[in-house]
Amino acid sequence: MEWKFVIIGLVGLFGLYLLGTVLLQPLKALIRLAAWILLGGFLLMVINTLFGHLGLYIAINPVTLLTAGLLQLPGVALLVLVNYFII
């Protein structure tokens, strides 16, 4: 086996490693965001279930899910406070 083939193989493997790293980072961020959005939606459903009889109801839509997902627990508290003071 010639050294050229070994070097080309190693460069190819390094290129695959770089490509995998570049493609995997945004995928990890999207998976993490999806998990937080699901948790935020669950928290909003729990709040609607527990406090619905008191008149506290937060609509579950993409804006509230993104707020609860990106800001996590403070985002849910923000939605509750906004709902309390505006409505």
JOJO-V937037 format. One record per pair of residues at least 12 apart in sequence whose C-alpha atoms are under 10 Angstrom apart, sorted by sequence separation. I is the first residue (numbers start at 1). J is the second residue. If there is no record, write none. Layout:
# JOJO-V937037
I | J
I | J
This chain:
# JOJO-V937037
45 | 57
48 | 60
64 | 76
67 | 79
44 | 57
45 | 58
44 | 58
45 | 59
44 | 59
45 | 60
64 | 79
44 | 60
42 | 60
58 | 76
41 | 60
40 | 60
41 | 61
44 | 64
59 | 79
41 | 62
44 | 65
58 | 79
43 | 65
58 | 80
41 | 64
42 | 65
57 | 80
40 | 64
41 | 65
44 | 68
56 | 80
58 | 82
59 | 83
37 | 62
40 | 65
41 | 66
43 | 68
58 | 83
39 | 65
40 | 66
41 | 67
42 | 68
57 | 83
58 | 84
37 | 64
38 | 65
40 | 67
41 | 68
56 | 83
57 | 84
37 | 65
38 | 66
40 | 68
41 | 69
56 | 84
36 | 65
37 | 66
39 | 68
40 | 69
43 | 72
47 | 76
55 | 84
36 | 66
37 | 67
38 | 68
39 | 69
40 | 70
43 | 73
57 | 87
34 | 65
37 | 68
38 | 69
40 | 71
56 | 87
34 | 66
36 | 68
37 | 69
40 | 72
44 | 76
55 | 87
33 | 66
36 | 69
37 | 70
39 | 72
40 | 73
43 | 76
44 | 77
47 | 80
35 | 69
36 | 70
37 | 71
39 | 73
34 | 69
36 | 71
37 | 72
40 | 75
41 | 76
44 | 79
33 | 69
34 | 70
36 | 72
40 | 76
44 | 80
32 | 69
33 | 70
36 | 73
